[in-house]
Amino acid sequence: MSSIEITPENTRIGWIGLGVMGASMCGHLVDAGYRTTVYTRSRPKADPVLARGATWSDSPRVLAENSDIVFSIVGFPRDVRQVLLGADGALGGLAAGGVVVDMTTSEPTLAIEIDQAARAKGVHAVDAPVSGGDIGAREARLSIMVGGDAEVIDALRPCFAAMGKTIVHQGPAGAGQHTKMVNQILIASSMVGLCEALLYGHRAGLALPTVLESISSGAAASWALSNLGPRIIDRDFAPGFFVEHFVKDLGIALAEAARLNLALPGLSLARQLYIALEGQGHGRDGTQALQLALASLSGVDWSR
């Protein structure tokens, strides 16, 4: 694989999944000049990239038959299994020497299963989940955590560079997904802290934008504080990352923690709070909507 130069002139890209992040990520490859074929469950979501030059495919398998590299970023592990390993999945359509790159946040064990199935076909598999949300996807500055063979990943770097700024090979198959679990565990507890801090500031009668001005450059500084803090203050709960997908991620992290014989009480608490938020009808809101669930515990109406 390392002897193959991946360029827009000689590489056909297949892209599965055009959601909040996938649409922007795919769009960067289209704009870079790669011949790109796309598939997503809701065809209207493909209209923007089709208008920019991508081609539609009616199934993941047919898409893969016309691609050298297939990228996927879908919702849940069951979706990954369907679009890659299913009867009409992409792995069935890729020719020997092709590459499948799953960028969904999914189960490490599934990434290993995909790698094993790919090897049996003479195909390469890479797990490459991302962090950075809708803003990072839109601005092509995602952090991409990659698991798989080093020489395959080196060959893929031109594609990754079109989507992200931090591209790190973490180890063999599944290592990218494990690293994303580390990322999500960190975010889970920090989101609880962020929402509780803003709730405290609100109840104390402080001007929250002024509070952010003070704390955003101090020891409390974080990506969530700078990017999601203003959204919470503005009551903007539009999704950069869906609550329902975060609940899924935290469930995977807890399952892996149990397998590793780890007790992670902070993660358990954060997941319970997010499950409560989802139960209140906010599954399709952004993760910053956790503020609504925490505010309700104290009788604060954060909707106004």
C-alpha positions, 0 to 999 in steps of 0.5 A: 500500500505504501507504494501507491500514491493517493491523488485526486487523479488516480484514486476513486473515493466512496463515502457512506454517511452524510450527517452533521459531520460526514457531509462536511468531511466528504465535501472537503474530499470532493473540493480537493478533486477526488472522484467521489461516489456517495451513499446515505440513507436519506438521499436529500442529504447528498444534494449539496455534495452531488451539486459539487460534483459527487456521484450517487450510488444506490447501495454501499456494495455498488459504491465500493465496486466503483471505489478504491477507498471507502470511508464511512461515518454513520450513527451506531455500531449496528449501522457500521455492521450493516453498511460494511459487513452486511449482505449489501455492504461495502466490503463485499464490493471492494476489490483486493487491495482496496481500503475501508476506513470507518470514521464512526465512533464505534466498538473497538471489537467491531473494528477488529472484526472488520479488519479480520474480514477485510484481510480475508478478502485481501482488503485493508481496514482502518478505524479512524474516529474523529473529534472536533464536532461540526465546527471541526468538520466544517473547518477541516481541523478535526483530530483523527485517531487512527488504528490499523497498519502503519503503511496503509495509514501513511498512504491515506494521509493525503485524504486525512489531511483534507479533513483534519489537522491532527492525525495520529496513528494509535496502534493496530486495529481497534486502537483508534476506537479505544483512543476515541473512548479516552476522548469521550470519557474526558468530555463526559465529565467535563461537560457536567462540570461546564454545565454545573459551573454555568448554572452556578454563575446564573443563580449567583446573578453573574453576567455569564459572557463576562464570566467566560471572558475571565475563565476561558484563558485560565486553568479552567480553559477547554475546547468545550468551554470556548465552543459550547459555553457560548452556545449554552448561554445563548440557549443554542442547543443545535447539534454539533454532536447528537445527544443520542450518539453521545449516549451510545459512545458512553455506553461503549466506553462503560462496556469496555471499562467493565471488560478491562475491570475498571470502575469509572464512576464519573463516566457512569454518572455522566451517562445517566444524566445524558440518558435522562436528557435523552428521555426528556426528548433531547436526543437529537439536540447537541451535547450542550443540551445537558444544561437543560437536564441539570437546570431542571434539577434545581428548578431553573428554566434555562429555556428563557 
